[in-house]
Every structure is written in structure tokens, then in C-alpha cells.
Amino acid sequence: MTHAKALAGCLFAVSAAIVQAQSFATIGVKAARSNSLESRRLRVLPSGDLIATSINAIGLIEFGYEVPANPSERLAALPDWVYSQRYDIEAKAPSGARRISPSDAINGDVVRKMFLRVLEERFHLVIRAEKKTMPAYAMVIAPGGAKLKRSGAADCIYDTAPTDGCPTFAVAFGHPLNGHAVTADDLAHYIENWTDLPVVNKTSLEGFFTTSSPGWLPMKLPPPPPNGAANADFTHLESIDAALKSLGLRLRKEDAWLPVFTVERIEKPSLDQ
């Protein structure tokens, strides 16, 4: 077995182990009561419950596997409905489950297990994973140092509410980097939705930050509606370099060894009444 195939097998085994490590007493899935942008929210409660309103399958995959929600070479073979169909989900932790803490949110693995369990049990997701060397952007600290403001969100777990959620980015034209209680990993992951190459955090910055930047010109556009921005004119916006410069960060091209996922099976969930 080659070195690459051995690592690919290890990655798949790790993914399977993550899914098996987290359980719920019940997972309810219903058609979303509202598809409005304002209603979309995904929360993890200290009790271990997961509550989602107007969430699509790509949202769960994005959070669970740390891949862009917009089309990416790191995620292949998705049907159209994973973008268009939205659901309200309530996954209840079993009695006596360990409480989820802010440190779990920073580490990330504990929270990601919850998304993966929902995908496995209700969407019957099967993903093949491997690692590949590919061109990427390393997000690094610019000369002069980082200009990120520390966030006071000491009790942050996971909540995508647009105003006081954590970690979350405010939705606005040109996807400015206006984040509340975000980590450097969150920032790199968010940027990757509109860059022409994957983005890897190499800043060594730890903890939560509040970020603010101007909107920026995407290197690539999402697909047309219902998934994207149609014919919006971004040409007057500055580059991602300008947005990151305001935070004391920059992108540097280099090769990276990154996980790549292929969806082998995903099914629309049977809906609860």
C-alpha cells in the first residue's frame, strides 16, 4: 500500500470513528417552516442538544467536515437538493450526556461529531475521504503583526445567530470579514468559500476574535440562485488582500496536504410529522 493510500485509509477510519463517538436519544427532521435568510440558525446547547432551523444538508456537511459550502474541489458528487431543500432539526442528547463547554467549541471535534451523527442517521451519508497535495493559500500574519480584537465570548459554544451568535459572520454584500467570536480557523474556512484555491490557517493564533473588514471581490462566484448571488456586481470591491490587510493578515501561495471528500451516498431524510 502506498503512503498516500495508507493516509487516506486512516482519514476515513478517523471520520467513521468520529461519527460513532456521538449519539442522540432522538433526531427529529421536518420540512423547514420558513426559508427566509433571517430564520436560518444552527445551535449546539450546553445540554448536548442540536437545534437547527432552515438548515440544508450542505450546511451540516460544511460544519461537520470543514469544507466550503460553495462548490469546491475538496467536496465532490453532491446532488442539487443538498443546497435547495431546507429542514428544521432537533437532535436530543440522551439522559446523562456530558455537557458541552466553550473549550469544546474551540477544539471543534466534539461539536463536529454532532453534525456527523445527524448526517449519518437521518441523511444516510457515506463519504469517501483521502488526502491530496494541491495548491492552496496559507493564511499567515502580515508584517507588522495581527490586528485582531479579542472577543469576550467566554461562554461561546456554537450558534450561528446573525447578531450575537458564535462563531458567526454577518451576512452582507461582498462577504466582509465581520465575525463575532470566530477563531483563525473559522476565518480561513469562511474565506475559502470565495477563493480559487483552498485556504489553510497557518497563523498560530488561538482563541476567539471579533473581526471587521470591507467587502471584497470574490475570486470565484457561487452557483446561480437558489444557491448563489445571480448577477450581483462585485467589480467595485477591493481584493481579499485589502480585506485581510486590515486584520494584519495575508494569503501566501503554497502546496498543502488536504483532505478531499467524495459523497458516495446521501438520501433525503424521511420527514417527521
N, C-alpha and C positions, 0 to 999 in steps of 0.2 A: 504493500500500500504506500502511495506517495505521501510526502509530508503534507501537501495541501489537502489530500483526501482524508488523512487522519485528523487534521484540524477541523475539517468540515464535519466529520462524524462526531467529534467532540462537541462542536457547537450545537448540532441537532440534539445530542443527548442532554446538553445543558438546558435547551429550550423545553424539552419534554419534562425534565425534572422540575423546572420552574412551574409548569402547568400543574403537575401532580402535587406540588407542595401546598397549594392553596385550595381550600374548599369553601363552599357556601351551603347553608341549610336549604335555601331555595333561590332560584333565579327566575324572576318574572320578566317577561318581554311582551310589550304591547306596541301597537302602532302608535306613533307619536301623535299626541293631541294637537300639537302645533309645530309647524315647520319654520316659524319665524326665527330670524337670527337672534333675537332677544331671548328666546326660550331655550337656546342650546346651552346645556350645562352638564358637567360631569364632576361628581363629588365622591371622595372617599371619606367616610366618617371615622372618628376615633374608635367606634364600636367594631369596625371591620366591615360595615355595610358599604356597598357601592350603589350610588343613585345617579342615573343618567336620564336627562330629558332631551328629546330631539337629537339623539346621537346616531350617527351612521356607523356601519361596520368599519369603514376606513379609519374613523376616529379611534376606535378601540385598537385596531391594528397599529396605528401610528403611536399611541401611547404604550402599547404592550411590547412592541418590537423596536421602538425608537427609530422609525423610518419616516420620511416625509409623507404627509397626507396627499400632496400633489404628486402626479406621476414621477417615478424615479427609477433609474437603472438598478436600484437596490431592492426593488419590490416588483415582481412580475406576476402575470396571469390572473389579474383581478377582473371579475365581471362588473358591468356598469352599475348594477344595483347596489354595490357596496358604497357608492357615492350618493345615489339618489334616494334610497329608502332610509327613513329615519324611524327611530324607536325610542320608547320610554322603558328603561330597565331598572329594576330594583332587585339587587342581589343581597340577601340577608345572611350575615355571618352566623355560624352555629353558636349555640349557647356555650359560654365559657371561652370563646375565642379570644386570643390575645388582642389587646388594644393597639391601635396604630398610632405611632408617635411622630412628631416632626422630624426626628432623626431618620425614621423610615422613609420620609419623603425626600430627604437629601440623598440618602443612599439609593433610593429608587426601586430596588429589586422587589421589596415587599409589596409596594403598590402595583408594580407591573404584573406581578403574579395574579392579581385580582382581575385585571383585564384579560389576561391569557386564559384564565379559568372560564370566564364568561364566553369567550370566543370558542373554546373547546367544547363546552357543554351545550350551548344554545345555537351556535353557528357551525358546529362540527368542523372547525378549521383544522386543516392539516397543512403544515408548511415544511418545505424542504429548505434547509439552510446550509450555506457554505461560505467560506471566506475567499475573497479575491483581492489581489493587488490592483489598484486602479488610481488614476489621477484624482486628486482631491485638493481642497483648501484646508490648510491648518489655520484655525483662528488663534492668533497669538497676541501678546501685549505689544503695543506700538512703542517706539522710542518716546521717552517722557513719562511712561507709566500709565496704568489703567486709570480711568476716570469714572468708575462705577460707584454709585452710592449704596452703602449697606442698607438692607431692608430690615425693618423692625418686626417682621412677621415671625415672631418666635414660635407661634402656635400653628404655623402653616403645615397642612398635611397635603391635600390635593383638592382643588376647587377651581374650575375654570370660569367662575362668575366674572363678568367683564369689569367690575369696579373694584371689588376687594378680594377677588379670588387669588389663589396661589398654587402653583406658578401659572401666570397667565399674561398674555399680551393683548392690549387693547386693539380692537379691530378698527382700522382707519385706512384711508386711501394711501396707497404706496407702502402699506405694511411697515410703518415706522417701528422702531425697536423700543416701543413703550411697554415695558414689562414691570409687573408687580410681583415681588418675591420670587424672582427667577434665578436659577443658577447659571453658571457659564455654559454648562452642558445644554440647558434649556435654550439659551440664546443661539448656540451653534445649530441645534436641531431646528429651531424656528427659521433661521436664515436659509437652511437647506431646501426649504420649500420653493425658493425662487432663484437659486443659484444653478449654474450649468454643471457644477461638479458637487460631489458630497462635501460636507463641512465637518471637520473634526476639531473639538476643543483641545487646544494644547496650551492653555493659559496657566494652569495650576491654581486658578482662583477657586476658593471654596466658600460655601455659604450662600445666602440669599442676597439679591441685589434688586434695587429699583432702577430701571433704565429708561432713558428718553432720547429720541433721535428724530431727525426729519425723515419723511418718507423717501424711498429710494427706488431707482429704476430696476425692475426685475431683470435678471439675466435670462430667465425663461418664464413664459406665462403658463398659468394653469389651463386646463381644457376649457372650452366654452361652456356656458350655462347648461345644466343646473350646477355644474361644479366650479365654474370659474368666473372671470371678470369680463367676459364678452369683449367689446371693442373699446374698453377704457383706455384713455390716452395717458400713458405714463412718461412720455418723452421729455416733459419739462422737469422731471425729477433728477436729483443728483444720483451718483453711483453709490453702491454699497460701501465703497471705500470712504466716502464722505460721512455716511451714517455711522460707520464703525469708528472713524477718527474722532468723532465727538465723544465716544466712550473710551478712547485711549486704546483701541484695538485695531487689528488689521488682518487681512487674509494673505496667506503665503501659499503658493502652489507647491505641492509635493505629492509623492505617491503614498498611499495608505493601504493597510491590510484591513479590509472592512467586511462585515457580514452582509451577505446578499441572500434574499429570501424569494422563493418561488411558491406561490399558493397552489397546492395540489388538490385541495378540496375546500370548498366553503359553500354553505347552504343557507338559504333564507330561513330564519327561525320560525317555528310554529308559534303563532301568537296566542297569548292568554286572553281570556275574556275579561 
